[in-house]
């Protein structure tokens, strides 16, 4: 039985390493493995796969839900067939995917960019692929930009356009009339970047100028949590709902996670992606791999933080071990999977409201990312108060936070009035020394 569970962990790890998130599918397959263990079956059969897919579906579109469940098992079975020849892969004719359309469907956009009858359109689509590949090879992930340019390619194909023009770029950027001007500017910026690349091979390309759809981005002012507010948030984790041992683990997970974010300055994505191999509790050093812009770094933590992490690891390992689960991630769900950043934010907003940091109305107020801002600002303030040479030490903080450019760390000087005051006083002292010498 454990062989099937271990194979599932390997399958999910392999798919996620290739960029597939598998959030819903991962949970579904864990339930399927539990189902197989109850049936005491060590390999997948079509009959059991269909039985599991059809049981207890409460979805509004039940046929659709059953087809999706069987599809998830089918993909896993393809992987298992390479390991266990007894595995049966459910055929596609079983529980076919239902369709709600009675009229002929419109031709869908193909994911493979540039597959059209027009050679020019094909060249444009291929150029977008080449542009994205080049940027990603340099370390840019381009999640939003990649999807946007894919949509832009389809838009250009529908217009039978052979090359980028300013008129078409602006039309595409403003397709959604309800979007904010900042969104229009962002979309036009994606095309502008591609157009700069494309003009080298197609001189007909028009590059949208910067004065088109202008929008001055306003960076959110960081909220600086007080020690009392941090303590209140940590205490709020103890009132998260508990109906089983899974709820107890959830409380400990969020207590440890929020505490770590407040004392390390890590990004939320970096914390939830920590793997067991990234957490060295003997030396108190965390390894952030493939962070923002593909950068990696070491994050040393205080001995008190080491103790909290060690206590959580003990509780985590005990919970997973008793249920036969294993996970490569440090912070886990009750199924042993990686916790989702969206779930973390929702829980954080709920806890913030419970302690009075956020209003019940509009979704506005302190963010979880402000814990990172708080760390940076308090570090700078402490350096100023201790009389340290902040300009000399600023690159150290920039490296610790994983900033690509030191100017991103300098931003905190203008974002916090107290920091700005310290900087002005140091500047005045420097001017006084200069005047005395002259």
Rosetta blueprint (number, residue, H / E / L):
1 X L
2 X H
3 X H
4 X H
5 X H
6 X H
7 X H
8 X H
9 X H
10 X H
11 X H
12 X H
13 X H
14 X H
15 X H
16 X H
17 X H
18 X L
19 X L
20 X L
21 X L
22 X L
23 X H
24 X H
25 X H
26 X H
27 X H
28 X H
29 X H
30 X H
31 X H
32 X H
33 X H
34 X H
35 X H
36 X H
37 X H
38 X H
39 X L
40 X L
41 X L
42 X L
43 X L
44 X L
45 X L
46 X H
47 X H
48 X H
49 X H
50 X H
51 X H
52 X H
53 X H
54 X H
55 X L
56 X L
57 X L
58 X L
59 X L
60 X L
61 X L
62 X H
63 X H
64 X H
65 X H
66 X H
67 X H
68 X H
69 X H
70 X H
71 X H
72 X H
73 X H
74 X H
75 X H
76 X H
77 X H
78 X H
79 X H
80 X H
81 X H
82 X L
83 X L
84 X L
85 X L
86 X L
87 X L
88 X L
89 X L
90 X L
91 X L
92 X L
93 X L
94 X L
95 X L
96 X L
97 X L
98 X L
99 X L
100 X L
101 X L
102 X L
103 X L
104 X L
105 X L
106 X L
107 X L
108 X L
109 X L
110 X L
111 X L
112 X L
113 X L
114 X L
115 X L
116 X L
117 X L
118 X L
119 X H
120 X H
121 X H
122 X H
123 X H
124 X H
125 X H
126 X H
127 X H
128 X H
129 X H
130 X H
131 X H
132 X H
133 X H
134 X H
135 X H
136 X H
137 X H
138 X L
139 X L
140 X L
141 X L
142 X L
143 X H
144 X H
145 X H
146 X H
147 X H
148 X H
149 X H
150 X H
151 X H
152 X H
153 X H
154 X H
155 X H
156 X H
157 X H
158 X H
159 X L
160 X L
161 X L
162 X L
163 X L
164 X L
165 X L
166 X H
167 X H
168 X H
169 X H
170 X H
171 X H
172 X H
173 X H
174 X L
175 X L
176 X L
177 X L
178 X L
179 X L
180 X L
181 X H
182 X H
183 X H
184 X H
185 X H
186 X H
187 X H
188 X H
189 X H
190 X H
191 X H
192 X H
193 X H
194 X H
195 X H
196 X H
197 X H
198 X H
199 X L
200 X L
201 X L
202 X L
203 X L
204 X L
205 X L
206 X L
207 X L
208 X L
209 X L
210 X L
211 X L
212 X L
213 X L
214 X L
215 X L
216 X L
217 X L
218 X L
219 X L
220 X L
221 X L
222 X L
223 X L
224 X L
225 X L
226 X L
227 X H
228 X H
229 X H
230 X H
231 X H
232 X H
233 X H
234 X H
235 X H
236 X H
237 X H
238 X H
239 X H
240 X L
241 X L
242 X L
243 X L
244 X L
245 X H
246 X H
247 X H
248 X H
249 X H
250 X H
251 X H
252 X H
253 X H
254 X H
255 X H
256 X H
257 X H
258 X H
259 X H
260 X H
261 X H
262 X H
263 X H
264 X H
265 X L
266 X L
267 X L
268 X H
269 X H
270 X H
271 X H
272 X H
273 X L
274 X L
275 X E
276 X H
277 X H
278 X H
279 X E
280 X E
281 X L
282 X L
283 X L
284 X L
285 X E
286 X E
287 X E
288 X E
289 X L
290 X L
291 X L
292 X H
293 X H
294 X H
295 X L
296 X L
297 X E
298 X E
299 X E
300 X E
301 X L
302 X L
303 X H
304 X H
305 X H
306 X H
307 X H
308 X H
309 X H
310 X H
311 X H
312 X H
313 X H
314 X H
315 X H
316 X H
317 X H
318 X H
319 X H
320 X H
321 X H
322 X H
323 X L
324 X L
325 X L
326 X L
327 X L
328 X L
329 X E
330 X L
331 X L
332 X E
333 X L
334 X L
335 X L
336 X L
337 X L
338 X E
339 X L
340 X L
341 X H
342 X H
343 X H
344 X H
345 X H
346 X H
347 X H
348 X H
349 X H
350 X H
351 X H
352 X H
353 X H
354 X H
355 X L
356 X L
357 X L
358 X E
359 X L
360 X L
361 X L
362 X L
363 X L
364 X L
365 X E
366 X L
367 X L
368 X L
369 X L
370 X H
371 X H
372 X H
373 X H
374 X H
375 X H
376 X H
377 X H
378 X H
379 X H
380 X H
381 X H
382 X H
383 X H
384 X H
385 X H
386 X L
387 X L
388 X L
389 X L
390 X H
391 X H
392 X H
393 X H
394 X H
395 X H
396 X H
397 X H
398 X H
399 X H
400 X H
401 X H
402 X L
403 X L
404 X L
405 X L
406 X H
407 X H
408 X H
409 X H
410 X H
411 X H
412 X H
413 X H
414 X H
415 X H
416 X L
417 X H
418 X H
419 X H
420 X H
421 X H
422 X H
423 X H
424 X H
425 X H
426 X H
427 X H
428 X H
429 X H
430 X H
431 X H
432 X H
433 X H
434 X H
435 X H
436 X H
437 X H
438 X L
